[in-house]
Amino acid sequence: MAHQRRRKVLKSGTVVGNLSNGYNAGIGQLQFDLGEVPTASKLSVEVDLKGTTYTNKWDIWVYPASEKVSYGDVHYTRDVNEAFVLLNQGKKVLLNPDWKKIKGLEGKFVPVFWSPVHFPKQAGTMGMLVDPNHAMFKKFPTDLHTNWQWWDLNINSTTIIVDSLSGGQSVIQMVDNFANNRKLALAYEAKVGQGKLMLVSIDLAQKLDERFVAKQLLISTLDYMNSNQFNPTAIQNPEQIKALMIKTDKEQLKTDPKSIY
């Protein structure tokens, strides 16, 4: 088991079994205790066939069970109106609304199947674009693009259309399809008055004892917001955030997750 960057071998072993032509399954098991991994890490599991050049590799992500959610100076809320009250008081606010009740596109891990013109009710996005070196991901290792640790996060989210916002910055950006080419986000940071806002439209509230990835993203986000690196640019039209969040009864998501997938 090797670290993605340093190639340090953490664990190794040998499986003895018989291989025949065609399908082979249940040859053996590899089981290792990863409790010694001190920080959130992306690792790889590599398997090779002894005496040959045949090898295979799978990415895995390890999150220390000992890490706890610590809000520090950050005020967490799911209500946009409460968020603005706190922001007007100069507070640091993590706004994490119920993703099922806000405007936007239904979160998808998979990209557009084919043509969004001919299949308009499929997934509306083409994957993610993030900066792995952004301080928000210090405790949440990620690639520049979507990878498997984002699965649960993507399917428990609403992609927000942020074209109307002036100022601030997308931290987790979804890539739109060519038919629309909108600016989309799952996380957006901005200074609002004297307050500082992080808007995350991924579910970071439900079943965190089971959803280890969501818990780790919350830990990493809070760690960033409690640091002096959390210094977003000002937004010129903060009231527009409310317009993005509050969905009327008549407004429905334009994508149908069951139409194609």
Accessible surface in RSA format (square Angstrom, percent):
REM  Atomic radii and reference values for relative SASA: ProtOr
REM  Chains: A
REM  Algorithm: Lee & Richards
REM  Probe-radius: 1.40
REM  Slices: 20
REM RES _ NUM      All-atoms   Total-Side   Main-Chain    Non-polar    All polar
REM                ABS   REL    ABS   REL    ABS   REL    ABS   REL    ABS   REL
RES MET A   1    33.21  17.2  13.95   9.2  19.26  45.8  14.47  12.3  18.74  24.8
RES ALA A   2     8.56   7.9   8.40  13.0   0.16   0.4   8.40  11.8   0.16   0.4
RES HIS A   3    48.75  26.6  48.75  33.9   0.00   0.0  32.40  33.4  16.35  19.0
RES GLN A   4    64.15  35.9  51.94  38.0  12.20  29.1  17.63  37.5  46.52  35.3
RES ARG A   5   191.32  80.3 162.61  82.9  28.71  68.4  58.84  80.4 132.48  80.3
RES ARG A   6   202.41  85.0 173.62  88.5  28.79  68.5  54.16  74.0 148.25  89.8
RES ARG A   7   117.05  49.1 101.38  51.7  15.67  37.3  58.10  79.4  58.95  35.7
RES LYS A   8   130.28  63.6 123.06  75.5   7.21  17.2  75.50  68.0  54.78  58.3
RES VAL A   9    97.51  64.2  75.11  68.0  22.41  54.0  75.11  65.3  22.41  60.8
RES LEU A  10    43.99  24.5  24.35  17.4  19.63  49.4  26.62  18.7  17.37  46.7
RES LYS A  11    56.11  27.4  50.81  31.2   5.30  12.6  19.92  17.9  36.19  38.5
RES SER A  12    93.08  78.7  63.29  84.5  29.79  68.6  32.88  70.0  60.20  84.3
RES GLY A  13    53.65  66.2   0.00   N/A  53.65  66.2  24.10  66.1  29.55  66.2
RES THR A  14   120.57  85.8  85.00  86.2  35.57  84.8  55.63  74.7  64.94  98.2
RES VAL A  15    60.37  39.7  31.47  28.5  28.90  69.6  34.11  29.6  26.26  71.2
RES VAL A  16   136.70  90.0 111.17 100.6  25.53  61.5 114.09  99.1  22.61  61.3
RES GLY A  17    40.05  49.4   0.00   N/A  40.05  49.4  13.59  37.3  26.46  59.3
RES ASN A  18   147.73 101.9 125.05 120.8  22.67  54.6  35.19  84.7 112.54 108.8
RES LEU A  19    91.95  51.2  57.29  41.0  34.66  87.1  57.58  40.4  34.37  92.5
RES SER A  20    78.33  66.2  61.69  82.3  16.63  38.3  52.04 110.8  26.28  36.8
RES ASN A  21   157.08 108.3 129.30 125.0  27.78  66.9  38.68  93.1 118.40 114.4
RES GLY A  22    66.76  82.3   0.00   N/A  66.76  82.3  40.22 110.4  26.54  59.4
RES TYR A  23   195.44  91.2 162.77  92.6  32.67  85.0 135.43 101.8  60.02  74.0
RES ASN A  24    53.54  36.9  25.70  24.8  27.84  67.0  11.62  28.0  41.92  40.5
RES ALA A  25    65.01  59.8  30.66  47.3  34.35  78.1  36.94  52.0  28.07  74.4
RES GLY A  26    82.52 101.8   0.00   N/A  82.52 101.8  40.83 112.0  41.69  93.4
RES ILE A  27    73.02  41.6  48.32  36.0  24.70  59.5  55.11  39.7  17.91  48.6
RES GLY A  28    45.57  56.2   0.00   N/A  45.57  56.2  18.67  51.2  26.91  60.3
RES GLN A  29   162.37  90.8 133.22  97.4  29.15  69.4  47.76 101.7 114.61  86.9
RES LEU A  30    78.85  43.9  45.40  32.5  33.45  84.1  46.46  32.6  32.39  87.2
RES GLN A  31   163.02  91.2 133.45  97.5  29.57  70.4  46.40  98.8 116.62  88.4
RES PHE A  32    59.36  29.7  31.67  19.6  27.69  72.1  36.42  22.1  22.94  65.7
RES ASP A  33   110.98  77.7  96.30  95.8  14.68  34.7  43.01 101.2  67.98  67.8
RES LEU A  34    39.69  22.1  30.90  22.1   8.79  22.1  31.93  22.4   7.77  20.9
RES GLY A  35    67.82  83.6   0.00   N/A  67.82  83.6  38.04 104.4  29.78  66.7
RES GLU A  36   110.53  63.5  80.23  60.7  30.30  72.2  45.15  87.3  65.38  53.4
RES VAL A  37    11.04   7.3   5.48   5.0   5.56  13.4   7.44   6.5   3.60   9.8
RES PRO A  38   112.84  82.2  84.77  77.3  28.07 102.1  95.27  78.7  17.57 109.2
RES THR A  39    84.50  60.1  84.04  85.2   0.46   1.1  64.99  87.3  19.52  29.5
RES ALA A  40    15.24  14.0   0.32   0.5  14.92  33.9   0.32   0.4  14.92  39.5
RES SER A  41    11.18   9.4   8.52  11.4   2.66   6.1   3.14   6.7   8.04  11.3
RES LYS A  42    25.45  12.4  23.30  14.3   2.14   5.1  13.82  12.4  11.62  12.4
RES LEU A  43     0.90   0.5   0.90   0.6   0.00   0.0   0.90   0.6   0.00   0.0
RES SER A  44     0.00   0.0   0.00   0.0   0.00   0.0   0.00   0.0   0.00   0.0
RES VAL A  45    30.94  20.4  30.94  28.0   0.00   0.0  30.94  26.9   0.00   0.0
RES GLU A  46    65.14  37.4  44.24  33.5  20.90  49.8  13.64  26.4  51.50  42.0
RES VAL A  47    64.57  42.5  59.77  54.1   4.80  11.6  62.94  54.7   1.62   4.4
RES ASP A  48   100.25  70.2  77.49  77.1  22.77  53.8  16.37  38.5  83.88  83.7
RES LEU A  49    79.97  44.5  76.13  54.5   3.84   9.7  77.76  54.6   2.22   6.0
RES LYS A  50   191.69  93.5 168.82 103.6  22.87  54.4 115.09 103.6  76.60  81.6
RES GLY A  51    83.30 102.7   0.00   N/A  83.30 102.7  43.29 118.8  40.01  89.6
RES THR A  52    62.44  44.4  32.08  32.5  30.35  72.3  41.09  55.2  21.35  32.3
RES THR A  53   133.66  95.1 105.96 107.4  27.70  66.0  88.78 119.2  44.88  67.8
RES TYR A  54   155.64  72.7 151.48  86.2   4.16  10.8 106.88  80.3  48.76  60.1
RES THR A  55    96.42  68.6  64.43  65.3  31.98  76.2  59.24  79.6  37.18  56.2
RES ASN A  56    83.19  57.4  78.56  75.9   4.63  11.1  17.89  43.1  65.29  63.1
RES LYS A  57    98.04  47.8  77.08  47.3  20.96  49.9  42.97  38.7  55.06  58.7
RES TRP A  58   125.83  50.5 121.41  58.8   4.43  10.4 100.24  53.4  25.59  41.5
RES ASP A  59    49.26  34.5  29.07  28.9  20.19  47.7   4.07   9.6  45.19  45.1
RES ILE A  60    50.26  28.6  47.84  35.6   2.42   5.8  50.26  36.2   0.00   0.0
RES TRP A  61    40.28  16.2  15.15   7.3  25.13  59.0  14.92   8.0  25.36  41.1
RES VAL A  62    19.10  12.6  16.32  14.8   2.78   6.7  19.10  16.6   0.00   0.0
RES TYR A  63    38.11  17.8  15.97   9.1  22.14  57.6  15.96  12.0  22.15  27.3
RES PRO A  64    20.37  14.8   7.17   6.5  13.20  48.0  15.60  12.9   4.78  29.7
RES ALA A  65    91.65  84.3  68.92 106.4  22.73  51.7  77.79 109.5  13.86  36.7
RES SER A  66    89.53  75.7  68.73  91.7  20.80  47.9  54.45 115.9  35.08  49.2
RES GLU A  67    34.08  19.6  28.38  21.5   5.70  13.6  24.85  48.1   9.23   7.5
RES LYS A  68   147.00  71.7 133.01  81.6  13.99  33.3  88.71  79.9  58.29  62.1
RES VAL A  69    46.26  30.4  21.33  19.3  24.93  60.1  21.33  18.5  24.93  67.6
RES SER A  70    77.55  65.5  66.53  88.8  11.02  25.4  41.26  87.9  36.29  50.8
RES TYR A  71    85.26  39.8  81.88  46.6   3.38   8.8  60.80  45.7  24.46  30.1
RES GLY A  72    62.14  76.6   0.00   N/A  62.14  76.6  30.96  85.0  31.17  69.8
RES ASP A  73   102.23  71.6  90.65  90.2  11.57  27.4  21.96  51.7  80.27  80.1
RES VAL A  74     8.39   5.5   0.00   0.0   8.39  20.2   0.00   0.0   8.39  22.7
RES HIS A  75    68.85  37.6  64.68  45.0   4.17  10.7  41.42  42.7  27.42  31.9
RES TYR A  76    62.77  29.3  35.93  20.4  26.83  69.8  35.93  27.0  26.83  33.1
RES THR A  77     5.40   3.8   0.82   0.8   4.59  10.9   4.66   6.3   0.75   1.1
RES ARG A  78    78.34  32.9  62.70  32.0  15.64  37.2  44.74  61.1  33.59  20.4
RES ASP A  79    68.28  47.8  64.45  64.1   3.83   9.1  26.94  63.4  41.34  41.2
RES VAL A  80    10.94   7.2   8.65   7.8   2.29   5.5   8.65   7.5   2.29   6.2
RES ASN A  81    73.81  50.9  71.72  69.3   2.09   5.0  26.39  63.5  47.42  45.8
RES GLU A  82    87.10  50.0  82.04  62.1   5.07  12.1  29.65  57.4  57.45  46.9
RES ALA A  83     0.00   0.0   0.00   0.0   0.00   0.0   0.00   0.0   0.00   0.0
RES PHE A  84    10.51   5.3  10.51   6.5   0.00   0.0  10.51   6.4   0.00   0.0
RES VAL A  85    85.93  56.5  83.32  75.4   2.61   6.3  85.22  74.1   0.71   1.9
RES LEU A  86    24.17  13.5  24.17  17.3   0.00   0.0  24.17  17.0   0.00   0.0
RES LEU A  87     0.18   0.1   0.07   0.1   0.10   0.3   0.07   0.1   0.10   0.3
RES ASN A  88   118.72  81.9  82.53  79.8  36.19  87.1  28.55  68.7  90.17  87.2
RES GLN A  89   110.25  61.7  78.26  57.2  31.99  76.2  38.42  81.8  71.83  54.5
RES GLY A  90    34.62  42.7   0.00   N/A  34.62  42.7   8.48  23.3  26.15  58.6
RES LYS A  91    78.42  38.3  75.49  46.3   2.93   7.0  23.50  21.1  54.92  58.5
RES LYS A  92    42.82  20.9  40.49  24.8   2.34   5.6  24.83  22.4  17.99  19.2
RES VAL A  93     0.00   0.0   0.00   0.0   0.00   0.0   0.00   0.0   0.00   0.0
RES LEU A  94     0.00   0.0   0.00   0.0   0.00   0.0   0.00   0.0   0.00   0.0
RES LEU A  95     0.33   0.2   0.33   0.2   0.00   0.0   0.33   0.2   0.00   0.0
RES ASN A  96     0.00   0.0   0.00   0.0   0.00   0.0   0.00   0.0   0.00   0.0
RES PRO A  97     5.93   4.3   5.91   5.4   0.02   0.1   5.91   4.9   0.02   0.1
RES ASP A  98    40.48  28.4  38.23  38.0   2.25   5.3  13.10  30.8  27.39  27.3
RES TRP A  99    33.26  13.3  31.72  15.4   1.53   3.6  26.76  14.3   6.49  10.5
RES LYS A 100   141.86  69.2 120.39  73.9  21.47  51.1  68.35  61.5  73.51  78.3
RES LYS A 101   143.94  70.2 133.69  82.0  10.24  24.4  80.29  72.3  63.64  67.8
RES ILE A 102     6.86   3.9   6.27   4.7   0.59   1.4   6.27   4.5   0.59   1.6
RES LYS A 103    61.40  30.0  59.35  36.4   2.05   4.9  29.14  26.2  32.27  34.4
RES GLY A 104    16.04  19.8   0.00   N/A  16.04  19.8   3.96  10.9  12.08  27.1
RES LEU A 105     6.76   3.8   6.76   4.8   0.00   0.0   6.76   4.7   0.00   0.0
RES GLU A 106    36.11  20.7  33.70  25.5   2.41   5.7   3.13   6.1  32.98  26.9
RES GLY A 107     4.37   5.4   0.00   N/A   4.37   5.4   1.07   2.9   3.30   7.4
RES LYS A 108    18.75   9.1  17.14  10.5   1.62   3.8   6.75   6.1  12.00  12.8
RES PHE A 109    29.24  14.6  22.30  13.8   6.93  18.0  22.33  13.5   6.91  19.8
RES VAL A 110    43.54  28.6  42.08  38.1   1.46   3.5  42.77  37.2   0.77   2.1
RES PRO A 111    68.17  49.7  67.69  61.7   0.48   1.8  67.69  55.9   0.48   3.0
RES VAL A 112    15.35  10.1   3.49   3.2  11.86  28.6   3.49   3.0  11.86  32.2
RES PHE A 113   121.63  60.9  94.12  58.3  27.52  71.6  99.69  60.4  21.94  62.8
RES TRP A 114   162.51  65.2 147.63  71.5  14.89  35.0 124.28  66.3  38.23  62.0
RES SER A 115    18.10  15.3  15.52  20.7   2.58   5.9  14.68  31.3   3.42   4.8
RES PRO A 116    16.78  12.2   9.78   8.9   7.00  25.4   9.78   8.1   7.00  43.5
RES VAL A 117    96.58  63.6  74.13  67.1  22.45  54.1  80.27  69.7  16.31  44.2
RES HIS A 118   126.52  69.1 100.74  70.0  25.77  65.9  56.70  58.4  69.82  81.2
RES PHE A 119    67.81  33.9  64.26  39.8   3.54   9.2  67.79  41.1   0.02   0.1
RES PRO A 120    94.39  68.8  73.60  67.1  20.79  75.6  75.86  62.6  18.53 115.2
RES LYS A 121   126.83  61.9 125.67  77.1   1.16   2.8  68.58  61.7  58.25  62.1
RES GLN A 122     3.11   1.7   1.48   1.1   1.62   3.9   1.91   4.1   1.20   0.9
RES ALA A 123     0.74   0.7   0.00   0.0   0.74   1.7   0.00   0.0   0.74   2.0
RES GLY A 124     9.02  11.1   0.00   N/A   9.02  11.1   7.32  20.1   1.70   3.8
RES THR A 125     2.37   1.7   2.37   2.4   0.00   0.0   1.35   1.8   1.02   1.5
RES MET A 126    95.08  49.2  73.35  48.5  21.74  51.8  71.54  60.8  23.54  31.2
RES GLY A 127    11.85  14.6   0.00   N/A  11.85  14.6  11.26  30.9   0.58   1.3
RES MET A 128     8.62   4.5   0.07   0.0   8.55  20.4   0.07   0.1   8.55  11.3
RES LEU A 129    80.98  45.1  78.19  55.9   2.79   7.0  78.19  54.9   2.79   7.5
RES VAL A 130     4.27   2.8   0.00   0.0   4.27  10.3   4.27   3.7   0.00   0.0
RES ASP A 131    74.47  52.2  69.46  69.1   5.01  11.9  29.69  69.9  44.78  44.7
RES PRO A 132    42.47  31.0  28.06  25.6  14.41  52.4  28.06  23.2  14.41  89.6
RES ASN A 133   131.17  90.5  99.88  96.5  31.29  75.3  30.98  74.6 100.19  96.8
RES HIS A 134    34.12  18.6  26.16  18.2   7.96  20.4  26.24  27.0   7.88   9.2
RES ALA A 135    20.97  19.3   9.83  15.2  11.14  25.3  15.53  21.9   5.44  14.4
RES MET A 136     0.01   0.0   0.01   0.0   0.00   0.0   0.01   0.0   0.00   0.0
RES PHE A 137     6.10   3.0   0.19   0.1   5.90  15.4   0.30   0.2   5.79  16.6
RES LYS A 138   155.90  76.1 120.49  73.9  35.41  84.3  76.72  69.1  79.19  84.4
RES LYS A 139    70.88  34.6  68.36  41.9   2.53   6.0  35.73  32.2  35.16  37.4
RES PHE A 140     0.02   0.0   0.02   0.0   0.00   0.0   0.02   0.0   0.00   0.0
RES PRO A 141    31.75  23.1  23.80  21.7   7.95  28.9  31.75  26.2   0.00   0.0
RES THR A 142    13.80   9.8   0.00   0.0  13.80  32.9   1.16   1.6  12.64  19.1
RES ASP A 143    29.51  20.7  26.19  26.1   3.32   7.8   6.97  16.4  22.54  22.5
RES LEU A 144    98.48  54.8  95.89  68.6   2.59   6.5  95.89  67.3   2.59   7.0
RES HIS A 145   101.92  55.7 101.92  70.8   0.00   0.0  72.20  74.4  29.72  34.6
RES THR A 146    28.88  20.5  14.42  14.6  14.47  34.5  14.13  19.0  14.76  22.3
RES ASN A 147    20.79  14.3  17.19  16.6   3.60   8.7   3.84   9.2  16.95  16.4
RES TRP A 148   162.21  65.1 153.67  74.4   8.54  20.1 123.44  65.8  38.76  62.9
RES GLN A 149     8.67   4.8   1.22   0.9   7.45  17.7   7.73  16.5   0.94   0.7
RES TRP A 150     0.02   0.0   0.02   0.0   0.00   0.0   0.00   0.0   0.02   0.0
RES TRP A 151   110.64  44.4 110.64  53.6   0.00   0.0  96.35  51.4  14.28  23.2
RES ASP A 152    37.49  26.3  36.24  36.1   1.26   3.0  20.72  48.8  16.78  16.7
RES LEU A 153     0.00   0.0   0.00   0.0   0.00   0.0   0.00   0.0   0.00   0.0
RES ASN A 154     1.20   0.8   1.15   1.1   0.04   0.1   0.09   0.2   1.11   1.1
RES ILE A 155    73.84  42.0  61.34  45.7  12.50  30.1  61.62  44.4  12.23  33.2
RES ASN A 156    32.51  22.4  32.51  31.4   0.00   0.0   0.02   0.1  32.49  31.4
RES SER A 157     0.46   0.4   0.37   0.5   0.09   0.2   0.00   0.0   0.46   0.6
RES THR A 158     0.90   0.6   0.90   0.9   0.00   0.0   0.00   0.0   0.90   1.4
RES THR A 159     0.78   0.6   0.78   0.8   0.00   0.0   0.00   0.0   0.78   1.2
RES ILE A 160     4.07   2.3   4.07   3.0   0.00   0.0   4.07   2.9   0.00   0.0
RES ILE A 161    52.78  30.0  50.06  37.3   2.71   6.5  50.06  36.1   2.71   7.4
RES VAL A 162     0.88   0.6   0.19   0.2   0.69   1.7   0.19   0.2   0.69   1.9
RES ASP A 163    82.80  58.0  55.12  54.9  27.69  65.5  33.63  79.1  49.18  49.0
RES SER A 164    51.87  43.8  30.34  40.5  21.53  49.6  41.91  89.2   9.96  14.0
RES LEU A 165    16.67   9.3   0.60   0.4  16.07  40.4   0.85   0.6  15.83  42.6
RES SER A 166    52.97  44.8  47.98  64.0   5.00  11.5  27.66  58.9  25.31  35.5
RES GLY A 167    28.69  35.4   0.00   N/A  28.69  35.4  16.35  44.9  12.34  27.6
RES GLY A 168    15.96  19.7   0.00   N/A  15.96  19.7   0.07   0.2  15.89  35.6
RES GLN A 169    99.04  55.4  97.64  71.4   1.40   3.3  25.20  53.6  73.84  56.0
RES SER A 170    16.54  14.0   2.96   3.9  13.58  31.3   2.96   6.3  13.58  19.0
RES VAL A 171     8.95   5.9   0.32   0.3   8.63  20.8   3.23   2.8   5.73  15.5
RES ILE A 172     0.00   0.0   0.00   0.0   0.00   0.0   0.00   0.0   0.00   0.0
RES GLN A 173    56.00  31.3  55.96  40.9   0.04   0.1   2.93   6.2  53.08  40.3
RES MET A 174     2.03   1.0   1.27   0.8   0.76   1.8   1.27   1.1   0.76   1.0
RES VAL A 175    59.09  38.9  56.79  51.4   2.29   5.5  59.09  51.3   0.00   0.0
RES ASP A 176    15.20  10.6   1.34   1.3  13.86  32.8   1.34   3.2  13.86  13.8
RES ASN A 177     5.18   3.6   4.08   3.9   1.09   2.6   1.67   4.0   3.51   3.4
RES PHE A 178   152.21  76.1 120.36  74.6  31.85  82.9 129.72  78.6  22.49  64.4
RES ALA A 179    52.54  48.3  15.85  24.5  36.69  83.5  22.85  32.2  29.69  78.7
RES ASN A 180    74.26  51.2  49.63  48.0  24.63  59.3   6.16  14.8  68.10  65.8
RES ASN A 181   127.13  87.7 106.85 103.3  20.28  48.8  15.95  38.4 111.19 107.5
RES ARG A 182    49.75  20.9  38.99  19.9  10.76  25.6  26.87  36.7  22.88  13.9
RES LYS A 183    85.07  41.5  79.96  49.1   5.11  12.2  47.12  42.4  37.95  40.4
RES LEU A 184     0.04   0.0   0.00   0.0   0.04   0.1   0.00   0.0   0.04   0.1
RES ALA A 185     1.02   0.9   1.01   1.6   0.01   0.0   1.02   1.4   0.00   0.0
RES LEU A 186     1.39   0.8   0.68   0.5   0.71   1.8   1.32   0.9   0.07   0.2
RES ALA A 187     0.88   0.8   0.00   0.0   0.88   2.0   0.66   0.9   0.22   0.6
RES TYR A 188     5.88   2.7   5.58   3.2   0.31   0.8   4.29   3.2   1.59   2.0
RES GLU A 189     8.27   4.7   8.23   6.2   0.04   0.1   0.08   0.2   8.18   6.7
RES ALA A 190     0.25   0.2   0.23   0.4   0.02   0.0   0.23   0.3   0.02   0.0
RES LYS A 191    68.05  33.2  67.64  41.5   0.42   1.0  17.90  16.1  50.15  53.4
RES VAL A 192     5.84   3.8   5.50   5.0   0.34   0.8   5.62   4.9   0.22   0.6
RES GLY A 193    56.19  69.3   0.00   N/A  56.19  69.3  39.63 108.7  16.56  37.1
RES GLN A 194   141.82  79.3 125.50  91.7  16.32  38.9  50.62 107.7  91.20  69.2
RES GLY A 195     0.22   0.3   0.00   N/A   0.22   0.3   0.22   0.6   0.00   0.0
RES LYS A 196    56.14  27.4  55.90  34.3   0.23   0.6  22.99  20.7  33.15  35.3
RES LEU A 197     2.68   1.5   2.68   1.9   0.00   0.0   2.68   1.9   0.00   0.0
RES MET A 198     0.00   0.0   0.00   0.0   0.00   0.0   0.00   0.0   0.00   0.0
RES LEU A 199     2.03   1.1   1.89   1.3   0.14   0.4   1.89   1.3   0.14   0.4
RES VAL A 200     0.00   0.0   0.00   0.0   0.00   0.0   0.00   0.0   0.00   0.0
RES SER A 201     0.00   0.0   0.00   0.0   0.00   0.0   0.00   0.0   0.00   0.0
RES ILE A 202     0.00   0.0   0.00   0.0   0.00   0.0   0.00   0.0   0.00   0.0
RES ASP A 203     7.48   5.2   7.48   7.4   0.00   0.0   0.18   0.4   7.30   7.3
RES LEU A 204     1.86   1.0   0.00   0.0   1.86   4.7   0.00   0.0   1.86   5.0
RES ALA A 205    36.95  34.0   9.89  15.3  27.06  61.6  14.73  20.7  22.23  58.9
RES GLN A 206    90.41  50.6  89.09  65.1   1.33   3.2  28.56  60.8  61.85  46.9
RES LYS A 207   136.94  66.8 121.80  74.7  15.14  36.1  72.05  64.8  64.90  69.1
RES LEU A 208    35.42  19.7  31.34  22.4   4.07  10.2  31.47  22.1   3.95  10.6
RES ASP A 209   113.18  79.3  87.97  87.6  25.21  59.6  50.54 118.9  62.64  62.5
RES GLU A 210   110.96  63.7  92.96  70.3  18.00  42.9  35.36  68.4  75.60  61.7
RES ARG A 211    32.15  13.5  24.99  12.7   7.16  17.1  31.95  43.7   0.20   0.1
RES PHE A 212   129.90  65.0 125.97  78.0   3.93  10.2 126.12  76.5   3.78  10.8
RES VAL A 213    30.93  20.4  30.80  27.9   0.14   0.3  30.80  26.8   0.14   0.4
RES ALA A 214     0.00   0.0   0.00   0.0   0.00   0.0   0.00   0.0   0.00   0.0
RES LYS A 215    50.16  24.5  50.16  30.8   0.00   0.0  20.99  18.9  29.17  31.1
RES GLN A 216     3.60   2.0   3.44   2.5   0.16   0.4   0.35   0.7   3.25   2.5
RES LEU A 217     0.00   0.0   0.00   0.0   0.00   0.0   0.00   0.0   0.00   0.0
RES LEU A 218     0.34   0.2   0.34   0.2   0.00   0.0   0.34   0.2   0.00   0.0
RES ILE A 219     8.87   5.0   6.94   5.2   1.94   4.7   7.48   5.4   1.39   3.8
RES SER A 220     0.71   0.6   0.16   0.2   0.54   1.3   0.00   0.0   0.71   1.0
RES THR A 221     0.00   0.0   0.00   0.0   0.00   0.0   0.00   0.0   0.00   0.0
RES LEU A 222     1.51   0.8   1.41   1.0   0.10   0.2   1.51   1.1   0.00   0.0
RES ASP A 223    48.66  34.1  38.54  38.4  10.12  23.9   9.39  22.1  39.27  39.2
RES TYR A 224     8.87   4.1   6.72   3.8   2.15   5.6   3.66   2.7   5.21   6.4
RES MET A 225     0.00   0.0   0.00   0.0   0.00   0.0   0.00   0.0   0.00   0.0
RES ASN A 226    55.05  38.0  26.75  25.8  28.30  68.2  21.01  50.6  34.04  32.9
RES SER A 227    37.97  32.1  24.03  32.1  13.94  32.1  33.00  70.3   4.97   7.0
RES ASN A 228   146.75 101.2 111.16 107.4  35.60  85.7  47.90 115.3  98.85  95.5
RES GLN A 229   110.45  61.8  89.63  65.5  20.82  49.6  31.13  66.3  79.32  60.2
RES PHE A 230     0.71   0.4   0.12   0.1   0.59   1.5   0.12   0.1   0.59   1.7
RES ASN A 231   107.46  74.1  87.84  84.9  19.62  47.2  15.91  38.3  91.55  88.5
RES PRO A 232    10.18   7.4   0.13   0.1  10.05  36.5   5.37   4.4   4.81  29.9
RES THR A 233    89.70  63.8  80.99  82.1   8.71  20.8  83.20 111.8   6.50   9.8
RES ALA A 234    50.42  46.4  42.18  65.1   8.24  18.7  42.18  59.4   8.24  21.8
RES ILE A 235    11.60   6.6   0.00   0.0  11.60  28.0   0.00   0.0  11.60  31.5
RES GLN A 236   126.59  70.8  94.18  68.8  32.41  77.2  60.82 129.5  65.77  49.9
RES ASN A 237    47.61  32.8  42.38  41.0   5.24  12.6  33.02  79.5  14.59  14.1
RES PRO A 238    35.54  25.9  35.54  32.4   0.00   0.0  35.54  29.3   0.00   0.0
RES GLU A 239   108.63  62.4 102.87  77.8   5.76  13.7  64.21 124.2  44.42  36.3
RES GLN A 240    58.06  32.5  54.50  39.8   3.56   8.5   3.80   8.1  54.27  41.2
RES ILE A 241     1.13   0.6   1.13   0.8   0.00   0.0   1.13   0.8   0.00   0.0
RES LYS A 242    54.37  26.5  53.74  33.0   0.64   1.5  20.31  18.3  34.06  36.3
RES ALA A 243    45.66  42.0  33.26  51.3  12.40  28.2  43.69  61.5   1.97   5.2
RES LEU A 244    19.73  11.0  19.45  13.9   0.28   0.7  19.49  13.7   0.23   0.6
RES MET A 245     4.46   2.3   3.11   2.1   1.35   3.2   3.29   2.8   1.17   1.6
RES ILE A 246    92.84  52.8  84.24  62.8   8.60  20.7  88.83  64.0   4.01  10.9
RES LYS A 247    54.10  26.4  31.36  19.2  22.74  54.1  18.05  16.2  36.05  38.4
RES THR A 248    78.41  55.8  69.08  70.0   9.33  22.2  72.49  97.4   5.92   9.0
RES ASP A 249   140.26  98.3 117.66 117.1  22.60  53.4  41.33  97.3  98.93  98.7
RES LYS A 250   194.45  94.9 165.69 101.7  28.76  68.5 115.71 104.1  78.74  83.9
RES GLU A 251    63.30  36.3  58.40  44.2   4.90  11.7  33.93  65.6  29.37  24.0
RES GLN A 252   135.27  75.6 112.73  82.4  22.55  53.7  50.97 108.5  84.30  63.9
RES LEU A 253    57.67  32.1  37.04  26.5  20.63  51.9  38.26  26.9  19.41  52.2
RES LYS A 254   160.86  78.5 140.07  85.9  20.79  49.5  97.13  87.4  63.73  67.9
RES THR A 255    14.22  10.1   6.31   6.4   7.92  18.9   6.88   9.2   7.34  11.1
RES ASP A 256    59.04  41.4  56.49  56.2   2.55   6.0  16.14  38.0  42.89  42.8
RES PRO A 257    42.40  30.9  40.48  36.9   1.92   7.0  40.55  33.5   1.85  11.5
RES LYS A 258   182.42  89.0 157.38  96.6  25.04  59.6 100.57  90.5  81.85  87.2
RES SER A 259    50.61  42.8  14.86  19.8  35.75  82.3  24.48  52.1  26.13  36.6
RES ILE A 260    64.50  36.7  31.36  23.4  33.14  79.9  35.55  25.6  28.95  78.6
RES TYR A 261   100.44  46.9  51.69  29.4  48.75 126.9  86.33  64.9  14.11  17.4
END  Absolute sums over single chains surface
CHAIN  1 A    14833.8      11543.1       3290.7       8089.0       6744.8
END  Absolute sums over all chains
TOTAL         14833.8      11543.1       3290.7       8089.0       6744.8
